[in-house]
Structure formats: structure tokens, C-alpha cells
Amino acid sequence: MAYDEFLADRIRRQLKDKHIIFSELKMMGGLCFKVDDKMLCGIHIDKKYGDSLLMARIGEMVYQAELKKPECLPMDLTGRPMKGYIFVTPDGFENEQDLSYWLDLCLKFNPLAKSSKKKK
């Protein structure tokens, strides 16, 4: 299993319900959701944690406050946490209201986010 398909379907459904135009990109065994060609959120199976995690791009303004929540982990793929990005454990997106909270934070930050540089 590369990523949690049920969680992917939940994210798709919520984004569609919010009338958000999005795209998907499979990468490194996970799935990334993009809005306006910028990463919004994703699904990652963490070997250390042993379960699917929601990757959320929430921005540095709310990063420290959200990181204090027990269901949040710093997004650390290389040994150095990426500020503005967090992992949310399954306890944090157990129900639709919780998942909507995280998606709304991601959507609020998305217009402020910078796009990745296009490879030539």
C-alpha cells in the first residue's frame, strides 16, 4: 500500500464540496494535492510512526501554535524540520470536521505560498 486511499477519497470529497479546483501528484509512495500549482496537502506513510500521516502546508504564521497539539509532528524528511509544514497523525483527522479544519488551514495559506520552481 503506497498511501491511504480512504483518506485520499475523503480529501478529494472535501475539496470538491468546497468547490476547490485541485490536482494530484503521486510522489515517493505518497500523494500530494495541489491548488494553483502549489502543494496544499498530502498523504505520507511514515515508517518511524508506522501509519499514514496528513502532510499539511499551513505556513509559518500558525506553525508553532499548531505544532503544540498532540496530533501534530514536525515535517522532517531529511533530518531538518520544514517550517510551515506539519504532519498530522490519524487522531487529528479522525472525523470529517477535523479533516476540514486542516484543509481550511492549508487553503488559507495557499494564496500566500510560493510555487516550486519549474524544471527546464
ABEGO torsion letter per residue (X at the ends): XABBAAAAAAAAAAAAAAGBBBBBBBBGGBBBBBBGGBBABBBBBBAAAGBBBBBBBAEAAAAAAAAABAABBBBBAAGBBBBGBBBBBAAAAABAAAAAAAAAAAAAAAAABBBBBBBX
